[in-house]
């Protein structure tokens, strides 16, 4: 247990120092603020018909914990992803391989670290809930038990499931990278759309309906979501809910199942030991480990036959060559099946009629490369060449070339819908398409450069894409919600200006990193 606790504490201290932790934490606090809107507001997140609970400790704690838990199940997942990969890439795994630390202890520590990170955010949300209760001023009677109960029985189990899923996906081949992040987004959507039973809010919803008995609640539907209401919701008194034994046992079983799934990879975990990894590979191939060791020894002892020489190319404009290089790096390792899927989406757009190309096919085309977009601004650090690129002149030119490569990829993926828009004479649609093609790579590049991880863009872009697909015109960056022949609610010029601003953020961030590395003292070991 001491070993697991040591791993958890060390990993927790590393996580909370990262920019992504602060970004997701601030977003969760902002959502906690929105969960308790002003008493005269026309916006609501939690309601039963035309009613909402009076802002007491019980209701504020429930609304804030539920909204925050849903966000942390998505954004928090991307924060706690990757501890095993970081240990392997950073050399920590080699140190752990030389210790008697068992695989089960290692995974228990990583799971505990994930839960600690998410629980720390829930703690900040609890303080936010208390502040919002006092700020709204409908009740100044603070009852800590009623305020914290939803965080413990609703939000905390969801945090354990999120932390366990992040750890399990990292140990499953094929889900360690960006694909696992995308898969979790759709799992999260199923969890949200699953309703009260999946979230564990059915007991609280039934208690609210009981408190509203005798009132006209228009069916008594329990609604969770950011919605606009014509009239401010009417408050009702709700004293909180008391979970029964069956509910508590169900939440405990949910957490126990999540813990078991998170510890399952310890069965095949090699503890970063290359000898054990080679032995497993040899067993899978039906050969002995002795032959593999001899083969490895021969490979290491063989003298190099010479280094490859690339002839220097001088003269001519450097930007086209730089753009071509960035584009090759961006699409490196992409499967032919991925390109086949992209081609199928474009052909589907050509066969679409009416507004189907922009309402359906264009969103499909511009979510397909989300894993490739998330590489923008992050590959130099993740592949260990940041120091080399930092020594190159004109970092702004390189960043602009990287953004242009992303724009080229976006344009190619959205070529089918563009052809349909031009064919139908949709000038407004073409303008929105062009602005979106500039905006998405700029967003990916800015978030990747600032956070230095590909997960932040995935955590931000997938929800943004989802709300646009579900008809949210104020956030429509690609013109998918506009009526045929009509301009989009968000002007394309505004989207393009935002893209330029994000590109400027990426350029400035890259310049700061380059200056920091150039001014850092160097040491020579004799």
N, C-alpha and C positions, 0 to 999 in steps of 0.2 A: 504493500500500500504506500510506503514511503517513496518507493521508486516512481510509482504512478503520480503521486502528488508533486514530486520534484519535476517530472516532465511537464505536468500541467502548468505549474507556476512559471517555469521558464518560458514555455510557449505562450502563456497568457501575457507576460510582460512584453514579449516580442510583438504580439498582435496589436496591443493597444497603442503602440508607438507608430503604427502605420497610418498613412493618410486615409486609407479606405475606411478604417474604423471610425474616424472622426466624421467622415462624410455620411456614412450610414447612420451614425448616432444622431447627427443633426437632423437628418431626414426623419428619423423616428420621433424626435422631439417635435418637429414641425407637424407631423401627422397627429401626435398627441394633442397639439394645440387645435388642429382642425376638428378633432373628435369631439371637442366641447365648444361648439360655436357660440357666438353671441346670442343672447336670448331673443333678439329681434332679427336674427339672420334668416335668410331664405335658403341657406344651404344646410344640409344635414348629412351625417354619416350613419347615424343609428336612429331608427324610428319604428313605431308601431302605428300604422295608419297616420293620422294627423297629430300624434302625441309623441312626446319624448319625456324621459324621466326628469324630475327636478334635480338640479345639480347638487346632489348630496354626495357624501363620500362613497356610498354604495354605487350610485349610478356613474359618477365620474370615473371611479376606479374600474368599473366594468367596461365603459366605452373606451377609455384610454388603453386598457390592457388588451382589449380585443383588436382595436385598430393597430396598435403597436406590434402585437404578436403577429398579425398577418403580414405587416411590412418586414419584420425581422425574419419571418420564415422565408422571405424572398431575398431581401437585401443582406440580412445576416448570413444567409447561406453562402453568399459570395465572399463575405469577409472571412469566414472560418474555413473556406476551402483551401487545400494545398499544403497542410503542415508536413505530410510525409514527403511530398515532392520537394519542398524547400529543404528539408533535412538531407535529402539525397543530392540535390543540386549544390547545396552550400558546403558539402563536406562533413556536416555533422553526422551523417549516417555512418561514415567510416569510423568515427570515434565511438559511436554507439555499438558498432559491430565488435569492437574490442572490449566491451564491457559485458558483465553477466546479465544485463537487462533482457528479460524475456519479452517475446513478441506480444503476449497477452498484456503484460504490464505496460508496454509501450503504447498499445492501442487504447488501453484504459486511461492512460495519462492524456493522450490526444483528445479523446472524447470528453474527458473532464475539462480540458482546456477550452474546447468548443462551447461547452455548456457555461463555463465561467464567463467567456466573452459575451455570449448572448444574455446571460443573467445580469451582467453589469449594465447592459443597455436597458434591460427591464427595470433595474433599480433606478436609473435616471428617469425612465418613463413614470415610475411611481412618484418620484419627486415632482415631475411635471404635472401629474394628475392632481396632486395636492395644491400646487400653485394655481392650476386652472380652477379648482373649486373656489379658492379664495378670491381669484380674480373676477369670476362671473358673479359672485356675491349673492347667489340664491340661498345658500346655506353656509354658515360659518362654523357649524358644529362638525369638528373633525373626529372621525371614528376610524382609527388606524386599521382595526380588524376588517371592517367592511371595505375599506379602500384597498387593502392588500390581498384579500381573499381571491379576487379574479386573477390577479397576477400569479398566484400560487397554483390554482387548480385549472386555469385555462391557458395562460400564456407560458408558464414554465414547462408543462408537458410538450407543448408545441416547439419550444426551444430545444428540448432534448431530442425530439424527432428530427429537427433540422440539423442539429450538430451530428447526430448519428448518420443521417443520410449523406451529409458532406463527407464524412470519413469513409463510409462504405463505398461511395462512388469513386473515391480516390484509389481504392484498392481493387476495383473491378476493371479489367482490361477493356479499353474502348471508351470508358467513361471518365478517365482521369483528366482529360483536357476540356476543351470548350464544349464538346458534345454533351458531356455530363451536365454542364451549366444550363444548356438549352433544354435538356430533358427535365431537369428539376423545375424549370419555369412552367412547363406544361403540367407537371405533377402538382405544382403549387396551385395552378388554375383549377385543377380537378378538386383539390382540397378546399378551395374557396367556394367553388360552385357546388360542392358536396353538401353544403348547408350546415344546419345547426348540429346535427349528429356528429359530423366529422370534426367540427371545431370544439365540441363540448359545450355549446352555448344553449342547448335545448332546455336545460333546467332553468337558466336565467330567463329565457324567453317565456316559458310557461309561467314563471312567477310574475313577470310583467303583465301578461294577459290576465292573470288572476287579479292583479291590482287594478286593472282597467275594466273589470266585470261591471256591466251596466252602462258602460260608455259606448258610443258609436265609433268603433275603431275600423269600420269599413273592411271587415273580414279579419282583422287582427293580425295582418301579415307583419312579420318581423323582418325589417329591411336593413341590410348592411351595405353601404355604398355611398359614394359622394354624389348626392342628388340635389336638384333644385326643387324647392317647394314654393307654391304660389303664396301661401301665407305662413308666417312663422309658426312652428309647432307649439302646441299647447302642452304645458308641463303637467305631470301627474306625480303623486307621491309614491315612491317605491323604496321599500326598506331593505332591498338586497335579496339575495337568495341563500338558501341553506342546502348545500349538496348532501344527498343521502349517501348511504354506505355503498350502494351499487354504483353510483356515479364516481365516487372516489376510487373504488376498486377498478373501474374501467380505465380511469386516468393512470392509475398505477400500472395496470397491465400494458397500457400503451407505452409508457416509459420503459418498462422492463423489456418489451419486445424490441424497442429501438436500441436499447443497450446491447441486447443479444446480437442484433444485426451488425452493430458497430464493431463488436469484438470478434465477429466471425472471420474476418480476414487474417486474424492471427494464426489460423490453421495453415495458411500458405505463405505467410510473410517470412522472408529470408533474412530479416534484420540487417539489410544492407551488406551482407556478407557475400562477396563475389564467389567464394568457393561453394557456398550452398546454392547460389543461383546457377552456377555451372553444373553442379550435381543434378539439380532438378531438370535443367535443359537436357543433360545427357540421358537421364532416366526417361524423359519424354521421347527422345529420339531412339531409345533402345540401345545405347552404347554405354560403356563403362566410364566412370569418372577418371580412371587412371589415364586412358587414352586422351581424354580431353585436357588433362593437366599437362601431358607431354606435348600436345599440340600447342597449348598456350605458351609453354616454355620455349618451344621452337620459334613461335611467332615473335616473342619478345626478344629472343637472342639473335634473330637474323639481322644482319646489318642492313641499313637502308640502301636501296638501290639508286638513290638520287631524288632530289626534290623537283616537283613539277615547276616549270618555268613558264610564266605568262608574259608575253611580250608587252612592253609598255606602249600605250597608244597616246599620242600627243596630237595637238591641233584639233580644230573643229569645236563646235559647241559642246560643253560638258553636260548641260541640262538634259538633252535627250538621252544620253547614255545613262545618266543618273536616274532618270525616270524609268528607263527600261530595266535597270538593275533593281530598283525598288519594287517594280511590278513583279519581276521574277521572284524576289524574296517573299512578296506578299502571298503569292499563290503556290509557293513551294510545298511539295508533298500532297497536293490536293488529288484526291482519287478521281479517276475517270468517271466513276459512277456519280460523283458530285456534279461534274460538268454535264453529264447526261440529264440529271435532274434539272439543272439550270436551263438547258436547252428545251426540255419538256415544258417548263413554265413559260418560256418565250413563245413556243408554238401554241400553247393554250391561249395566250393573249391574242395571237393573230386570229384564232378561231372564235374569240369572244365577240358578242354583239352588244351594242348600247354602251352602258357605263360599266359593264362587267370587267373590262380590261383594267380600269382604275380602281374600282371598288373591291375587286377580288384578286385579280392576277398581280397587280402592282404591289399590294402588301405581301403577297406570297413571294414575289421576286425580291423584295427588299427586307425579308427576314431570312431568306435562304443563306446569304453570306455573313451572318452575324458573327460566326466564329472567325472568319477571315478579317472582318472589320476590326475585331477586338485585338488583332495583332498590331494595329497601327500604334506607334509610339511606345510599344512594350518589347519588341523583339530584341533590341540592342541589349537591354538589361537581362532579359531572360536567357539569352544565348551567350552572355559574357563578353560581348564586343563593345560595350558602352565606352570603355576607356579608349579603344582604337578609334571609334567614331568621334569621341570628344576631342581627339587630337587633330581631326581634319578641319580645314578652314571652312568658313562660311556655313555654320550649322543651320542658319535660316534657309539656305538653298536646299539642303538635304531634307529638312522638315517639309518644305513646300513640295519637293519631289515626292516624298512619301504620301502627302495628302493628294497630290495629283494621281498617283497610282491608285489610291482608294477611290477617287472620283471615276477613273477609267473603269475599275471593276464594277462600281455601282451603275455606271451607264450601260455597260455590257449586259449586266443582269436585268436591267429595266428596258432593254432595247425593244422587246416585243410590245409592251404597253405604249412606248413612245411612238412606234410606227402606227398603232391604232389611233392615237391622239392626232397625229399629223394627218392621217387618212380622213378622219372625221372633221378636220378643221377646228379642233379644240385648242385655240390659242391660249386660253386661260389654263387648260390642263397641261400644255407643254411648258408654260412658265412655272407652274407648281412642280412639275417633274424635274425641271432643271434646278430649281432651288433645292428640292429634296436631295438631288444627286450631289450637290455641293455641301449640304448640311450634314448628312449622316457620316461621311468620312471625317469631316471637321470635328464632329462630336466625339467620334471614336479616338481621333488623334489627340484631342485636348485632354480627354479623361485618361487616356493611356499614358500620356506624357506627364501629367500631374500626379496621378496615383501610382504610376510605374507598375501597373498590373492590368491584365486584360479583363479581369472579372468585374471591375467597376462599370465599364461600358455595357457589358451584358446585363448587369443589374439595373441599369438606367434605361437602356434602349428597349429591352423586351417589354417592360410595362408600358413605355411610351407607345410602342407599336400596338400593343394590345388595346389600349384605350382608343387609339385612332381607328382600329379595325371595328371596334364596337360603337363607333359613331360619336366621337368627341371632337367637333369642329374647332374649338379654340386651341387644340393641340395638333391639328392636322398639318404636318410638315410636308406632305406629298400630294395633297389635293385629292385624297381618296374619298372624302365625304361630300365634296361639292356636287351640286346638281349639274347635269349636262348643259353646256353653254353659259354657265354662271361662274364667276370667280370664286375662289376659295375664301373662307372666312379669314384665314391668316394670309396676308398679302405675301406673294412670293418674294418681293423685295425685302420684306422683314426677315424671312427665313434665310435669304442669301446674306443679308447683313449680319445675322447671327452666326452664320457659317464663317464669315470673315473674322468676326470677333473671336470665335473659338480657335481659328487658325492662328490668330495673333497670340492667344494664350499659349498655344503649343510652341510657337516660335520663341516667345519670351522664356518659357520654362526650359526649353532646350538650350537657349543661350545662357541661362543661369547655371545649368548643369555643366556646360562647357567651360565657363569662366571659373567655376568652383574647382574643376579638375585641373585646369591649367595653372591655378594659383596654389594648388595643394603641394606641400613640400614632398620632394622625392628622396628616397633613401637608397644608397648603394651599399650592398653587403660585400665585403672583401673576405 
